[in-house]
Amino acid sequence: MCCIKKITVFLFGLLFIPTAFSQINVIPDSLASIQDTDSLHTLRKNGVKAATYVFATNIGVWTFDRFVLDGSFARINLSTMKENIKTGFVWDNDMFSTNLFAHPYHGGTYFNSARSNGMNFWQSVPYAVGGSLMWEYLMENEPGAINDFVATTIGGAALGEITFRISDLIIDDRAVGFDRFKREALLTVISPLRGINRIISGDAWKHRNIRGHTIPKVPVMFYTSIGHRIIQDNSQRDVDISNMLSYHLGMYYGNPFSVDNEHPYDFFSIKMSGNLFSQQPLIDRFNVLGMLISKDIILKNPKRQLSVGLFQHFNYYQSQADINNVSLFPYKISEAASAGPGLLYMSKPTKHTTFSCSFFLSGILLGGSQTDHFKYDKRDYNMGSGFSSKLNLEMQWGEKIRFVLNSEDYRLYSWVGYDPNNNGEISSNVQGDKGHSSLSVVRLSFNYIIKKHLLLSTETSFNYRESIYDYYSPVNHSVKENKISIGYIF
């Protein structure tokens, strides 16, 4: 499938969000006097229509792959379909970005086929499952990939829900003219299936005296920044230092301590960064934390808040080095399908000081990590499963200064590994090099709000990997990064 096109559209959609939101006044002040229940528009459930969209999405992507790209994998017939079903799932060898970012994004379109036709979060997941199974077994002449299926369905639910909710913020059926056009165009970029559904149903130009959104109003904060980034890769072979222009986008949606959190993703956060005019990846970081279930714990002190719950995690990190034009990859980390318990705490020790912390544990059904040995086709990384833990500490003084310390630790196991002693032959149906990796990311950032919206930010991070192989010597690898940027809070 054409993953580059999907990633590019998604990236430019997100880059466009903050500016566009400020221009079209996403949540006007006039809404403050309107009860949320008065402005909500209930989407009619239509399972047949949702399934039709899933089917049409696969046919459309396959048509592009077959007749525009002339991809050999898209030359299918009844024999290839029968053979795929007979063979069953394998581990495939696509690029890191394809398997662990593009597939979850594609799964989000399946998910939104149902979400935009009246299904809730849990009811939309089976449509991602069905769409993925159809593609893996019927739409390619290669055996279906178990890693694609997991990433598309579970990771797709995460990316699908956040794009649906972001698109919901933009809808305003009271708008007319060019303002209405901008809204409909932007939400279609962010959530293509929802935009198409609104065009087919006529909602894209239907005028109402209410906004027409489907989710009650919640607090939302966007921020974006651009600045200088430097990476120092301390590999055993050489030391590489790369300088580049980088961007950063972020969003906080909802309140994790709200008593109104009743549905999955009533609270979530997104962090995304990448590089411009550089050999470094266009997207090098994408983090999603979504609250699935939550419960507030009542504390005696009203200045303290505590919440526990179940959270879904989607994390993606990728960077590459430029030593003498040799492709080295300082780090790769993926947590494409992961969920687990979490705890959030916030207190106000003084009138002008706020302290907050959070801790999460998660089981990783599918993840990815850098490898030093396994190279096959487009694969230069290991896939596997395991667990992760995350600790976040934040101290804020007034409305100007904020310090944040983040720590992320991942343990990934590649159970089905390549045996180099097997007559020198490389088997493609493996997770990579057999063994396990410990991956750690520690990040310290300082933010200062110069004026009401103008933001000055610095960040220092340290990435460490220890890979233990069954057939090779252990490898330790570290990467340091520093960033300084200026941004805007919307």
C-alpha positions, 0 to 999 in steps of 0.5 A, a space after each residue: 500500500 502507499 504508506 508514504 502518501 498517507 504519512 505525508 497527508 497526516 503530517 501536513 494535516 497536523 501541521 495545519 491544525 494549530 494555525 487553522 484552529 486559531 483562524 476559524 475559531 474552533 470553540 467560539 465564546 458564544 458556545 459558553 452560553 449554550 448547553 452541550 446537550 443542546 448542541 450535540 448531534 447524534 450520528 445514526 448507527 449504520 453498520 452496513 454503511 460502515 462495512 461498505 466504507 471499509 470495503 471501499 477503502 481497501 478497494 481504493 488503496 488496492 486500485 492505486 497500488 495496482 494501477 498507479 504504482 504497478 506494485 507486484 504485491 497487488 497482482 492478486 487473483 483467487 489463487 493468491 487469496 486461497 494460498 494466503 488463507 492456507 498459509 496463515 500469518 507470518 512476520 513480514 519485512 516492511 520498513 519500520 515506518 510502514 509496519 509501525 506507523 503507516 499501518 496503525 494510521 491505515 487502521 484508523 481509517 477503518 475505525 473511523 468508517 464505523 465511528 463516523 457512522 454512529 458506532 462508539 469506540 468499542 463497537 468500531 474496533 471490529 471494523 478495524 479487525 475486519 478491514 485488516 483481515 480483508 487486506 492481509 488475506 485478500 488484497 496482496 499476493 503475499 502471506 498475511 502479516 501478524 504484525 500488520 494485523 495487530 498494529 492495524 487493529 489496536 494501533 488503529 483504534 488509538 489513532 482513529 479515535 484521536 483523529 475522530 475527536 479532533 475532527 469533531 472540534 472543527 465541525 460547526 454546521 452554523 458556519 457558511 461560506 469560506 469559513 464552512 469550506 475551511 472546516 470541512 476541508 480540514 476535518 477531511 484531511 484529519 479524518 478522511 472517512 468522516 469527511 467523505 461520510 459528511 459529503 455523501 450524507 450532505 452534512 458537509 453543507 447542511 446548515 443548522 442552528 447548532 454546531 452539530 458536533 457529537 462529543 460534549 465540549 471539553 478543555 483543549 490545548 494546542 501548542 506548536 514550536 520550531 527550533 534547533 535540534 542536535 543529536 549525538 550518536 555514541 555508537 561503538 563504530 564512531 561518533 555522529 553529530 547531526 544538526 537540524 531544524 525541527 518542529 514539535 506539536 502537542 495537544 491535551 484533550 480533556 481533564 484526566 480528573 474530570 468526573 465526567 470521564 465516562 468514555 474511552 479517550 475522554 482524556 488523551 494527549 498527543 506529542 509529535 515531532 520531526 525534522 525539516 530540510 534534513 536527512 533525519 525522518 520527517 516524523 521522528 516521534 509520535 506519542 499517544 496516551 489515551 484514557 480507556 477507563 478511569 476512577 477518581 479517588 476522593 481525597 480529604 485535601 481539596 487541593 489534591 487530586 488522584 485518579 486511577 485507570 486503564 490507558 492505551 499507549 502508542 509510542 513511535 521513535 525513529 532517528 538515523 545517523 549520517 556518518 560518511 553517508 552510511 545509514 546508521 540508526 541511533 535508535 528505534 522504539 515502537 509501542 504500537 499495541 499496548 495498554 495497562 494501568 496508570 495513576 495520576 496525581 496533582 496537588 497545589 502545595 502553594 497558591 502559585 505552585 502546581 505539582 503533578 505526577 503520573 505513573 503507567 505500566 503496560 503490556 506490549 503486544 507488539 513493539 519494535 526496537 533497533 537491531 545490530 545484526 538482522 538485515 533482510 529486505 527492508 527490515 533492519 529492526 526487531 519486532 516483539 512483545 514485552 512491557 513498559 513503564 513510564 514516570 512523569 513529574 512536572 512542577 509549575 510556578 504560576 503561569 510562566 515557568 514549568 519543569 518536566 521530567 519524563 522517564 520511559 522504559 521498555 523491555 521487548 522480547 523477540 521470541 521467534 528469532 533468526 538462527 545464524 547457525 542455520 547454514 547461513 540462510 536467513 529466514 524471513 518469517 521471524 521477528 528478527 534477532 532472537 533475544 531481548 532489548 532494554 530501551 530507556 528514554 529520559 527527558 528533561 524540559 523547561 518551558 517559559 511563557 514569554 507572553 500570554 501565548 509565546 513559548 520558549 522551550 529547551 529539552 535535553 534527552 538521553 536514549 539508552 539501549 542494551 540488547 542481549 542476543 542469543 547468538 551474538 555479544 551484548 550491545 550497549 548504545 546511547 544517544 543524546 539530544 538537545 533542543 531549543 525552540 520557540 512556540 505558540 500556545 493556542 
